[in-house]
Amino acid sequence: MTSPALIGFGALGIAGVAALAAARSVRRTAAWIAPAKHAIAPELRALAFGRVQSLRDVTLHTSDGLTLHGWFSPGTRRAAVILVHGGAGDRMQLFPEALVLASNGYGILMYDSRACGESDGDIVSWGDRERRDVTAALDFVTTQPEIDPQRVALLGFSVGGSTVTLTAAADTRVCAAIVAPVWTSLEDEMRAKAGRFGALAAVPAVAYLRRAGIDVDAVRPIDHVAEIAPRPVLFIAGTGDIDTPVPVMQRMFDAARSPKSLWIVPGATHGSAATTAPAEYESRVIGFLDESLPAPALSPDRR
C-alpha cells in the first residue's frame, strides 16, 4: 500500500513538472512575439541593390499608425508580387524568392513586418495584426503607375503564410497567392510546438498570446483558405520541414478550393524550397504566376 507521504511527494513532483513546463513555454512564447529588431546589414543591402538594379527604398503606413520599411522594384511585366516573411525575420529572408521573381520581370515588394527588421511595432502577432501590414503593402503596390492593380499576387512564408492566407481570403485585390508553408491555425501550431509536454506547455502559451492582445481565434488559416477561390493558390511544402510538416500542408490544401496546387519538395526544410530545388522552383512559381496574372490581350488597333 502506497503511503500518503509518497503520494504527496508524487503530486508535488507532477506539479513541479507542470510549473516548469508552463514557465518554459511562456518564456519561449514571449521571445517569439518580441524578437530583437535589427537594421538590414550594409553588405546585405548592397547585395540586394546589386542584384536587382531597379530596387528602391519605400515606406508603408498601416491603418494603426505604424511605419514599415522595405524595398520595391516595379519590374517590366506590369505585375507584382508582395513577399511576406516569417516570424522574427526581415525582408532579406525571402531574397532568394524575390530574386527569382525579379529576374523574370515581376515587380517585387519586400518589407519588414511590424516589430521586425527596421519597421515600427513591438509585437509579432503571428498573423493577426500583420494583416494590416499586407493591406498597407497592397495599398502601395496597387497605386504604383508601373503596376496593373489587376495583376498583384502575395507570397508568404511561415507566419507570413498565415498572414497571406487570411488577407487573400478577405481582400479581392489579391489575384493569386503562394503559401510556403503555413500552419492550419495558431493554436494548432502552439500545440505542436509543445512537444512532449502537451497541454502543460500549449495552454500557457496560448493564454500568454491572448494576454498580449493577440486574437488567437482569428489566426485560423484553415477556416478561411477556401474563401480565396476562385483566385488560385500554390502551396509549397518540404519533406524535410519539421516545423510545418507535409501533413499540415496537405490539410491546408484539402481545405482550399480549386484552382489550387501543392508542390512537395523532396528534402526541403522550412522555407528552403527555392534553394533546395532552384530550377524547379523557378519553373513552377513563374509558371503559376504567368497563368494566374496573364497580361491583357492587346486590342486589334494596338497589335
Contacts in CASP RR format, 6 or more apart in sequence:
PFRMAT RR
TARGET T0000
AUTHOR 0000-0000-0000
METHOD contacts of the structure
MODEL  1
MTSPALIGFGALGIAGVAALAAARSVRRTAAWIAPAKHAIAPELRALAFG
RVQSLRDVTLHTSDGLTLHGWFSPGTRRAAVILVHGGAGDRMQLFPEALV
LASNGYGILMYDSRACGESDGDIVSWGDRERRDVTAALDFVTTQPEIDPQ
RVALLGFSVGGSTVTLTAAADTRVCAAIVAPVWTSLEDEMRAKAGRFGAL
AAVPAVAYLRRAGIDVDAVRPIDHVAEIAPRPVLFIAGTGDIDTPVPVMQ
RMFDAARSPKSLWIVPGATHGSAATTAPAEYESRVIGFLDESLPAPALSP
DRR
17 200 0 8 1.000
18 200 0 8 1.000
21 197 0 8 1.000
21 198 0 8 1.000
21 200 0 8 1.000
21 201 0 8 1.000
21 204 0 8 1.000
22 200 0 8 1.000
22 201 0 8 1.000
22 203 0 8 1.000
22 204 0 8 1.000
24 197 0 8 1.000
24 201 0 8 1.000
25 194 0 8 1.000
25 197 0 8 1.000
25 200 0 8 1.000
25 201 0 8 1.000
25 202 0 8 1.000
25 204 0 8 1.000
25 205 0 8 1.000
25 208 0 8 1.000
26 204 0 8 1.000
26 205 0 8 1.000
26 208 0 8 1.000
28 205 0 8 1.000
29 190 0 8 1.000
29 204 0 8 1.000
29 205 0 8 1.000
29 208 0 8 1.000
29 209 0 8 1.000
30 208 0 8 1.000
32 87 0 8 1.000
32 88 0 8 1.000
32 124 0 8 1.000
32 126 0 8 1.000
33 115 0 8 1.000
33 123 0 8 1.000
33 124 0 8 1.000
33 125 0 8 1.000
33 126 0 8 1.000
33 209 0 8 1.000
33 212 0 8 1.000
33 214 0 8 1.000
34 115 0 8 1.000
34 122 0 8 1.000
34 123 0 8 1.000
34 124 0 8 1.000
35 87 0 8 1.000
35 88 0 8 1.000
35 89 0 8 1.000
35 115 0 8 1.000
35 116 0 8 1.000
35 124 0 8 1.000
37 115 0 8 1.000
37 116 0 8 1.000
37 117 0 8 1.000
37 118 0 8 1.000
37 119 0 8 1.000
38 90 0 8 1.000
38 117 0 8 1.000
38 118 0 8 1.000
39 117 0 8 1.000
39 118 0 8 1.000
40 90 0 8 1.000
40 91 0 8 1.000
40 92 0 8 1.000
40 112 0 8 1.000
40 117 0 8 1.000
40 118 0 8 1.000
44 92 0 8 1.000
44 95 0 8 1.000
47 95 0 8 1.000
48 55 0 8 1.000
48 71 0 8 1.000
48 92 0 8 1.000
48 95 0 8 1.000
49 55 0 8 1.000
51 99 0 8 1.000
51 102 0 8 1.000
52 71 0 8 1.000
52 73 0 8 1.000
52 98 0 8 1.000
52 99 0 8 1.000
52 102 0 8 1.000
52 108 0 8 1.000
54 73 0 8 1.000
54 74 0 8 1.000
54 75 0 8 1.000
55 71 0 8 1.000
55 72 0 8 1.000
55 73 0 8 1.000
56 71 0 8 1.000
56 72 0 8 1.000
56 73 0 8 1.000
57 69 0 8 1.000
57 70 0 8 1.000
57 71 0 8 1.000
58 69 0 8 1.000
58 70 0 8 1.000
58 71 0 8 1.000
58 72 0 8 1.000
58 109 0 8 1.000
58 111 0 8 1.000
58 140 0 8 1.000
59 67 0 8 1.000
59 68 0 8 1.000
59 69 0 8 1.000
59 70 0 8 1.000
60 67 0 8 1.000
60 68 0 8 1.000
60 69 0 8 1.000
60 70 0 8 1.000
60 111 0 8 1.000
60 133 0 8 1.000
60 136 0 8 1.000
60 137 0 8 1.000
60 139 0 8 1.000
60 140 0 8 1.000
61 67 0 8 1.000
61 68 0 8 1.000
61 136 0 8 1.000
62 68 0 8 1.000
62 114 0 8 1.000
62 132 0 8 1.000
62 133 0 8 1.000
62 135 0 8 1.000
62 136 0 8 1.000
63 132 0 8 1.000
63 135 0 8 1.000
63 136 0 8 1.000
64 129 0 8 1.000
64 132 0 8 1.000
65 120 0 8 1.000
66 114 0 8 1.000
66 119 0 8 1.000
66 120 0 8 1.000
66 121 0 8 1.000
66 132 0 8 1.000
66 133 0 8 1.000
67 119 0 8 1.000
67 120 0 8 1.000
68 111 0 8 1.000
68 112 0 8 1.000
68 113 0 8 1.000
68 114 0 8 1.000
68 119 0 8 1.000
68 120 0 8 1.000
68 133 0 8 1.000
68 136 0 8 1.000
68 137 0 8 1.000
69 111 0 8 1.000
69 112 0 8 1.000
69 117 0 8 1.000
69 118 0 8 1.000
69 119 0 8 1.000
70 91 0 8 1.000
70 109 0 8 1.000
70 110 0 8 1.000
70 111 0 8 1.000
70 112 0 8 1.000
70 118 0 8 1.000
71 91 0 8 1.000
71 108 0 8 1.000
71 109 0 8 1.000
71 110 0 8 1.000
71 111 0 8 1.000
72 107 0 8 1.000
72 108 0 8 1.000
72 109 0 8 1.000
72 110 0 8 1.000
72 140 0 8 1.000
72 141 0 8 1.000
72 144 0 8 1.000
73 102 0 8 1.000
73 107 0 8 1.000
73 108 0 8 1.000
74 80 0 8 1.000
74 107 0 8 1.000
74 144 0 8 1.000
74 146 0 8 1.000
74 147 0 8 1.000
75 102 0 8 1.000
75 105 0 8 1.000
75 106 0 8 1.000
75 107 0 8 1.000
75 108 0 8 1.000
75 146 0 8 1.000
76 105 0 8 1.000
77 105 0 8 1.000
77 106 0 8 1.000
77 107 0 8 1.000
77 151 0 8 1.000
77 295 0 8 1.000
78 146 0 8 1.000
78 147 0 8 1.000
78 148 0 8 1.000
78 151 0 8 1.000
78 295 0 8 1.000
79 106 0 8 1.000
79 107 0 8 1.000
79 147 0 8 1.000
79 148 0 8 1.000
79 151 0 8 1.000
79 152 0 8 1.000
79 153 0 8 1.000
79 289 0 8 1.000
79 293 0 8 1.000
79 295 0 8 1.000
80 106 0 8 1.000
80 107 0 8 1.000
80 108 0 8 1.000
80 109 0 8 1.000
80 141 0 8 1.000
80 144 0 8 1.000
80 147 0 8 1.000
80 151 0 8 1.000
80 152 0 8 1.000
80 153 0 8 1.000
81 101 0 8 1.000
81 106 0 8 1.000
81 107 0 8 1.000
81 108 0 8 1.000
81 109 0 8 1.000
81 152 0 8 1.000
81 153 0 8 1.000
81 154 0 8 1.000
81 155 0 8 1.000
81 178 0 8 1.000
81 289 0 8 1.000
82 108 0 8 1.000
82 109 0 8 1.000
82 134 0 8 1.000
82 137 0 8 1.000
82 138 0 8 1.000
82 141 0 8 1.000
82 152 0 8 1.000
82 153 0 8 1.000
82 154 0 8 1.000
82 155 0 8 1.000
83 91 0 8 1.000
83 94 0 8 1.000
83 97 0 8 1.000
83 98 0 8 1.000
83 101 0 8 1.000
83 108 0 8 1.000
83 109 0 8 1.000
83 110 0 8 1.000
83 155 0 8 1.000
83 156 0 8 1.000
84 94 0 8 1.000
84 113 0 8 1.000
84 130 0 8 1.000
84 133 0 8 1.000
84 134 0 8 1.000
84 137 0 8 1.000
84 154 0 8 1.000
84 155 0 8 1.000
84 156 0 8 1.000
84 157 0 8 1.000
84 160 0 8 1.000
84 161 0 8 1.000
84 163 0 8 1.000
84 164 0 8 1.000
85 91 0 8 1.000
85 93 0 8 1.000
85 94 0 8 1.000
85 110 0 8 1.000
85 112 0 8 1.000
85 113 0 8 1.000
85 116 0 8 1.000
85 156 0 8 1.000
85 157 0 8 1.000
85 158 0 8 1.000
85 160 0 8 1.000
86 93 0 8 1.000
86 113 0 8 1.000
86 156 0 8 1.000
86 157 0 8 1.000
86 158 0 8 1.000
86 159 0 8 1.000
86 160 0 8 1.000
86 161 0 8 1.000
87 113 0 8 1.000
87 116 0 8 1.000
87 124 0 8 1.000
87 126 0 8 1.000
87 158 0 8 1.000
87 159 0 8 1.000
87 160 0 8 1.000
88 116 0 8 1.000
88 124 0 8 1.000
89 112 0 8 1.000
89 113 0 8 1.000
89 116 0 8 1.000
89 117 0 8 1.000
90 112 0 8 1.000
90 116 0 8 1.000
90 117 0 8 1.000
90 118 0 8 1.000
91 110 0 8 1.000
91 111 0 8 1.000
91 112 0 8 1.000
91 117 0 8 1.000
92 110 0 8 1.000
93 157 0 8 1.000
94 110 0 8 1.000
94 155 0 8 1.000
94 156 0 8 1.000
94 157 0 8 1.000
95 110 0 8 1.000
96 274 0 8 1.000
96 275 0 8 1.000
96 278 0 8 1.000
97 155 0 8 1.000
97 157 0 8 1.000
97 274 0 8 1.000
97 281 0 8 1.000
97 285 0 8 1.000
98 108 0 8 1.000
98 110 0 8 1.000
100 274 0 8 1.000
100 278 0 8 1.000
100 281 0 8 1.000
100 282 0 8 1.000
100 285 0 8 1.000
100 286 0 8 1.000
101 107 0 8 1.000
101 108 0 8 1.000
101 155 0 8 1.000
101 285 0 8 1.000
101 286 0 8 1.000
101 289 0 8 1.000
102 108 0 8 1.000
104 282 0 8 1.000
104 286 0 8 1.000
106 286 0 8 1.000
106 289 0 8 1.000
107 146 0 8 1.000
107 147 0 8 1.000
109 137 0 8 1.000
109 140 0 8 1.000
109 141 0 8 1.000
111 119 0 8 1.000
111 133 0 8 1.000
111 137 0 8 1.000
112 118 0 8 1.000
112 119 0 8 1.000
113 119 0 8 1.000
113 124 0 8 1.000
113 130 0 8 1.000
113 133 0 8 1.000
113 160 0 8 1.000
113 163 0 8 1.000
114 120 0 8 1.000
114 121 0 8 1.000
114 123 0 8 1.000
114 124 0 8 1.000
114 125 0 8 1.000
114 129 0 8 1.000
114 130 0 8 1.000
114 132 0 8 1.000
114 133 0 8 1.000
115 121 0 8 1.000
115 122 0 8 1.000
115 123 0 8 1.000
115 124 0 8 1.000
116 124 0 8 1.000
123 129 0 8 1.000
123 212 0 8 1.000
123 213 0 8 1.000
123 214 0 8 1.000
124 130 0 8 1.000
124 159 0 8 1.000
125 212 0 8 1.000
125 213 0 8 1.000
125 214 0 8 1.000
125 215 0 8 1.000
125 219 0 8 1.000
126 159 0 8 1.000
126 162 0 8 1.000
126 186 0 8 1.000
126 189 0 8 1.000
126 209 0 8 1.000
126 214 0 8 1.000
126 219 0 8 1.000
127 159 0 8 1.000
127 160 0 8 1.000
127 162 0 8 1.000
127 163 0 8 1.000
127 166 0 8 1.000
127 186 0 8 1.000
127 219 0 8 1.000
128 186 0 8 1.000
128 214 0 8 1.000
128 215 0 8 1.000
128 216 0 8 1.000
128 218 0 8 1.000
128 219 0 8 1.000
129 214 0 8 1.000
130 159 0 8 1.000
130 160 0 8 1.000
130 163 0 8 1.000
131 163 0 8 1.000
131 166 0 8 1.000
131 167 0 8 1.000
131 170 0 8 1.000
133 163 0 8 1.000
134 154 0 8 1.000
134 163 0 8 1.000
134 164 0 8 1.000
134 167 0 8 1.000
134 171 0 8 1.000
135 167 0 8 1.000
135 171 0 8 1.000
138 152 0 8 1.000
138 167 0 8 1.000
138 171 0 8 1.000
138 173 0 8 1.000
138 174 0 8 1.000
141 147 0 8 1.000
141 149 0 8 1.000
141 152 0 8 1.000
142 149 0 8 1.000
142 152 0 8 1.000
142 173 0 8 1.000
143 149 0 8 1.000
148 296 0 8 1.000
149 173 0 8 1.000
150 175 0 8 1.000
151 175 0 8 1.000
151 293 0 8 1.000
151 295 0 8 1.000
152 173 0 8 1.000
152 174 0 8 1.000
152 175 0 8 1.000
152 293 0 8 1.000
153 174 0 8 1.000
153 175 0 8 1.000
153 176 0 8 1.000
153 177 0 8 1.000
153 178 0 8 1.000
153 289 0 8 1.000
153 292 0 8 1.000
153 293 0 8 1.000
154 164 0 8 1.000
154 167 0 8 1.000
154 168 0 8 1.000
154 174 0 8 1.000
154 176 0 8 1.000
154 177 0 8 1.000
154 178 0 8 1.000
155 164 0 8 1.000
155 177 0 8 1.000
155 178 0 8 1.000
155 180 0 8 1.000
156 163 0 8 1.000
156 164 0 8 1.000
156 177 0 8 1.000
156 178 0 8 1.000
156 179 0 8 1.000
156 180 0 8 1.000
156 182 0 8 1.000
157 180 0 8 1.000
157 181 0 8 1.000
157 271 0 8 1.000
158 181 0 8 1.000
158 182 0 8 1.000
158 243 0 8 1.000
158 244 0 8 1.000
158 270 0 8 1.000
158 271 0 8 1.000
160 182 0 8 1.000
161 179 0 8 1.000
161 180 0 8 1.000
161 181 0 8 1.000
161 182 0 8 1.000
161 221 0 8 1.000
162 182 0 8 1.000
162 183 0 8 1.000
162 186 0 8 1.000
162 219 0 8 1.000
162 221 0 8 1.000
164 177 0 8 1.000
164 178 0 8 1.000
164 179 0 8 1.000
164 182 0 8 1.000
165 177 0 8 1.000
165 179 0 8 1.000
165 182 0 8 1.000
165 221 0 8 1.000
165 224 0 8 1.000
165 225 0 8 1.000
165 228 0 8 1.000
165 252 0 8 1.000
166 218 0 8 1.000
166 219 0 8 1.000
166 221 0 8 1.000
166 224 0 8 1.000
167 174 0 8 1.000
168 174 0 8 1.000
168 177 0 8 1.000
168 228 0 8 1.000
168 231 0 8 1.000
168 233 0 8 1.000
169 224 0 8 1.000
169 225 0 8 1.000
169 227 0 8 1.000
169 228 0 8 1.000
170 224 0 8 1.000
170 227 0 8 1.000
172 231 0 8 1.000
174 228 0 8 1.000
174 231 0 8 1.000
175 231 0 8 1.000
175 292 0 8 1.000
175 293 0 8 1.000
176 231 0 8 1.000
176 232 0 8 1.000
176 233 0 8 1.000
176 234 0 8 1.000
176 288 0 8 1.000
176 289 0 8 1.000
176 292 0 8 1.000
176 293 0 8 1.000
177 228 0 8 1.000
177 231 0 8 1.000
177 232 0 8 1.000
177 233 0 8 1.000
177 234 0 8 1.000
178 233 0 8 1.000
178 234 0 8 1.000
178 236 0 8 1.000
178 285 0 8 1.000
178 288 0 8 1.000
179 233 0 8 1.000
179 234 0 8 1.000
179 235 0 8 1.000
179 236 0 8 1.000
179 252 0 8 1.000
180 234 0 8 1.000
180 235 0 8 1.000
180 236 0 8 1.000
180 237 0 8 1.000
180 271 0 8 1.000
180 273 0 8 1.000
181 235 0 8 1.000
181 236 0 8 1.000
181 237 0 8 1.000
181 238 0 8 1.000
181 241 0 8 1.000
181 243 0 8 1.000
181 244 0 8 1.000
181 248 0 8 1.000
181 249 0 8 1.000
181 270 0 8 1.000
181 271 0 8 1.000
182 221 0 8 1.000
182 235 0 8 1.000
182 244 0 8 1.000
182 249 0 8 1.000
182 252 0 8 1.000
183 189 0 8 1.000
183 192 0 8 1.000
183 221 0 8 1.000
183 244 0 8 1.000
183 248 0 8 1.000
184 220 0 8 1.000
184 221 0 8 1.000
184 222 0 8 1.000
184 248 0 8 1.000
184 251 0 8 1.000
184 252 0 8 1.000
184 255 0 8 1.000
185 219 0 8 1.000
185 220 0 8 1.000
185 221 0 8 1.000
185 222 0 8 1.000
185 223 0 8 1.000
186 206 0 8 1.000
186 209 0 8 1.000
186 214 0 8 1.000
186 216 0 8 1.000
186 219 0 8 1.000
186 220 0 8 1.000
187 202 0 8 1.000
187 206 0 8 1.000
187 216 0 8 1.000
187 217 0 8 1.000
187 220 0 8 1.000
188 248 0 8 1.000
190 202 0 8 1.000
190 205 0 8 1.000
190 206 0 8 1.000
190 209 0 8 1.000
191 198 0 8 1.000
191 199 0 8 1.000
191 202 0 8 1.000
192 248 0 8 1.000
193 201 0 8 1.000
193 202 0 8 1.000
193 205 0 8 1.000
194 200 0 8 1.000
194 201 0 8 1.000
194 202 0 8 1.000
194 205 0 8 1.000
195 201 0 8 1.000
206 216 0 8 1.000
209 216 0 8 1.000
210 216 0 8 1.000
221 252 0 8 1.000
222 251 0 8 1.000
222 252 0 8 1.000
222 255 0 8 1.000
225 233 0 8 1.000
225 252 0 8 1.000
225 255 0 8 1.000
225 256 0 8 1.000
226 255 0 8 1.000
226 256 0 8 1.000
226 257 0 8 1.000
228 256 0 8 1.000
228 257 0 8 1.000
229 256 0 8 1.000
229 257 0 8 1.000
229 258 0 8 1.000
229 259 0 8 1.000
229 260 0 8 1.000
230 257 0 8 1.000
230 258 0 8 1.000
230 259 0 8 1.000
231 259 0 8 1.000
231 292 0 8 1.000
232 259 0 8 1.000
232 260 0 8 1.000
232 261 0 8 1.000
232 288 0 8 1.000
232 291 0 8 1.000
232 292 0 8 1.000
233 256 0 8 1.000
233 259 0 8 1.000
233 260 0 8 1.000
233 261 0 8 1.000
234 260 0 8 1.000
234 261 0 8 1.000
234 262 0 8 1.000
234 263 0 8 1.000
234 284 0 8 1.000
234 285 0 8 1.000
234 288 0 8 1.000
235 249 0 8 1.000
235 252 0 8 1.000
235 253 0 8 1.000
235 256 0 8 1.000
235 260 0 8 1.000
235 261 0 8 1.000
235 262 0 8 1.000
235 263 0 8 1.000
236 249 0 8 1.000
236 262 0 8 1.000
236 263 0 8 1.000
236 265 0 8 1.000
236 273 0 8 1.000
237 244 0 8 1.000
237 245 0 8 1.000
237 246 0 8 1.000
237 248 0 8 1.000
237 249 0 8 1.000
237 250 0 8 1.000
237 262 0 8 1.000
237 263 0 8 1.000
237 264 0 8 1.000
237 265 0 8 1.000
237 268 0 8 1.000
238 246 0 8 1.000
238 249 0 8 1.000
238 264 0 8 1.000
238 265 0 8 1.000
238 266 0 8 1.000
238 267 0 8 1.000
238 268 0 8 1.000
238 269 0 8 1.000
238 271 0 8 1.000
238 272 0 8 1.000
238 273 0 8 1.000
238 276 0 8 1.000
239 246 0 8 1.000
239 264 0 8 1.000
239 265 0 8 1.000
239 266 0 8 1.000
239 267 0 8 1.000
239 268 0 8 1.000
240 267 0 8 1.000
240 268 0 8 1.000
240 269 0 8 1.000
241 268 0 8 1.000
241 269 0 8 1.000
241 270 0 8 1.000
241 271 0 8 1.000
242 269 0 8 1.000
242 270 0 8 1.000
243 270 0 8 1.000
244 270 0 8 1.000
246 264 0 8 1.000
249 262 0 8 1.000
249 264 0 8 1.000
250 262 0 8 1.000
253 260 0 8 1.000
253 262 0 8 1.000
261 288 0 8 1.000
263 273 0 8 1.000
263 284 0 8 1.000
265 273 0 8 1.000
265 276 0 8 1.000
265 277 0 8 1.000
265 280 0 8 1.000
265 281 0 8 1.000
266 277 0 8 1.000
267 276 0 8 1.000
268 276 0 8 1.000
268 277 0 8 1.000
269 276 0 8 1.000
273 281 0 8 1.000
274 281 0 8 1.000
END
